[in-house]
């Protein structure tokens, strides 16, 4: 059976971070319609499940927003419905994104009791001035407590996120924070460069020239410092932004990077299915009230994707992996030509400049050239 995944979006947070461009809305915890939202997601699941009946579900991911705000019993009801409706792998990975402000040992154990086996915690920084700049509600000790509680709980696997490339941040500071988190016993870390997205508060400040930004050279130095530090702790840099002990890689994200299908459920969620022409990506209603009014059914938009477009996406995502990807196998799967004349010419240039490595049909980017991944991938489109 072909592998697929399920993504469930929870659109509420206690506050909207200024860098966040995901569908999320600030609200007080009691105002979240916990049961009604679970009902709507389950109705959507039942309506969409047929397209995934022949797939093996390898991972289920509750993202947001802040899904750790969702009452575990209601989140568990959605999880049980997914297991009932679809064929899940025996060791299906079930991840919930959490913020330190809504996670402690009791909450982690409650999530474990309904079937969650992996938590992804939004630490983002261990410095108060950086947390304040990022609009985070927790303090450094709160982040450390949340990670420590999660590691001590009945949850089998724990990851955390760290943002680097902050204004005036040194490579030594980025390295020290990554090591501090790794030394708690984490076997997976995601380390993301701060990116300024249009439509966010940071995006608007940057447009006006009022947002302090990190120097590109410092950002590159921080990236390399984190890579070196986490390698010394035995964490493999398996994807541009992700590090893991062997066997602890995030299966959900691997599915995206490998071009697998995914069932998107919930307000603002994206989903993707293959068809004879290529595939279709849909996006759900982004307004929670309208999503609930429509009983969780109906896409806000659908985008047909032809095979050439899907191959370009495979290139862009596959080159993010340290192992690279098999271009010829991907093209054969989609029924298109792998090596056009233009793609061959561009690949030859980058092979000579050592921005790309070709091993048989496998293309990959060496670690020292990962900083140029987006440009490298675009040249192969």
Secondary structure, DSSP 8 states (H G I E B T S, - for coil): -EEEEEEEEE-EESS--TT--SS-EE--GGGS-HHHHHHHHHHHHHHHGGGGTTEEEEEEEEEES-GGGS-HHHHHHHHHHHHHHSEEEEEEEEEEEE-GGG--HHHHHHHHHTT--EEEEEEE-S-HHHHHHTT-SS-HHHHHHHHHHHHHSS-SEEEEEEEE--TT--HHHHHHHHHHHHTTT-SEEEEEE----TTSHHHHHHHTT-S----HHHHHHHHHHHHHHHHHTT-EEEETTEEE-TT---HHHHHHHTT-EEEEESTT-EEEEEETTEEEEEEE-S-HHHHHHTTT--EEEEEEEEHHHHHHHHHHHHTTBTT-EEHHHHHHHHTS-S--HHHHHHHHHHHHTTS-EEETTEEE--GGGGGGHHHHHHHT-
